[in-house]
């Protein structure tokens, strides 16, 4: 059973001593809350835990930027 | 004179306390409700804009034409906020016509090409530049328009690769036609303008994949924003800017106050650079790093202590110079109403090489990450995380970094045989590979220094490591071709008496 996207992001923020009270539409990466290395970790989690294949040319990296867009991404793949 | 007058301690303390209070009030001005209300008023808007323009003028970082264009655009946007996008696009198009090439090498090439054309078919340099801009804007309208109409096409899904192919074809065509023909002059002008706009156009094309509603026509006119700067898109594109748009008058006032603070900080840093120059170059007569390398290569190098001072001064001056123009551009963008992050954010605080890149030149790092790192990371070596990160880092810091500088400088191919022109880039190749190797190792090591490791291992050694790496790497940071790779390596070794 995979974790909810919200808890994945909250865990990543807590690991980096960042405020974890994040709203669904708050920018995670463009706001500088998490950096591109954290993005690689998130991508690997999405592939490993949620079974997503993001190599498709249609994939737009900005979809990783908010919890709502991440949930939509995971929901579409389910 | 009273006893109180001679007893300077407490008074001195009070004076410092006063300065500290003023400093604190200035640094938190954007959080002050009174200041926010003032900045939202008519007089406040005018005053904030005047401070920013004055800071830019006093810094002497802008040409008069650029200063006038930026000031007029900012005041016009403040007066007619509903016309912000058309004003930004119109001003940016004007700027592109005013300064179509990012670097002087392209302007000199087009000027030389104008002089080579046969009598009767001659065009002036300005006509060639105008033609180049016109063709590139038309090409961008066509590309972005078709991409929006046919997002399912393979070329539209991989816009950066498609744009890179167009650039390569244009370059090949420029190399193929007779050097003294009108076609050659026109093609080189188009290639020069195209490459000066390339990364802005790339962001515009990627933006369209994210369904940002900005019209393709506006994107095609925003190929070189009016705030100037390098070929690196600070502020990326409309899609990115829109994420940071102030949503109401109060947010806009806060954003502008932040812009004003940053512009003033950039002016203070400009003064710091001047002071360093006066101390190092004028008083101590220390050469620039480039001059020190060339003198060493010519066999009449400076004393070792002079070379070390030059190396270290170059590192700090470079940090300051990048910070100054980045801060000014971000300040201008904030004045327009977009609260984007800074380009440089305390790089000396970095404890890892990767963090330094994030802090030193954020939007260049973003360019490399957006166009090289992520595409490679998402596609290759997915079964092996270490190799996956290493390859993606190589694609960004190595390949992407080199490609960015190489494409920008391709005007050298117009005057030199290809093999001779390629030699110019040897130091840049080494620089990119060394940077990629350093970043890969830094990421592989993984374990970040923590406060519990002690003062030396947390506060000092990691920062010294970052400082030493980038300080020495700067010896190879050259795209002019002056001073070969071997001469630069020899200079580096000579610092240690080797």
Interface residues (C-beta under 8 A of the other chain):
Chain A: X27 X30 X31 X32 X35 X36 X37 X39 X40 X43 X44 X47 X54 X55 X57 X58 X59 X60 X61 X62 X63 X65
Chain B: X154 X157 X158 X206 X209 X210 X239 X240 X243 X244 X341 X354 X358 X365 X369 X370 X373 X374 X377 X378 X379 X382 X385 X389 X392 X443
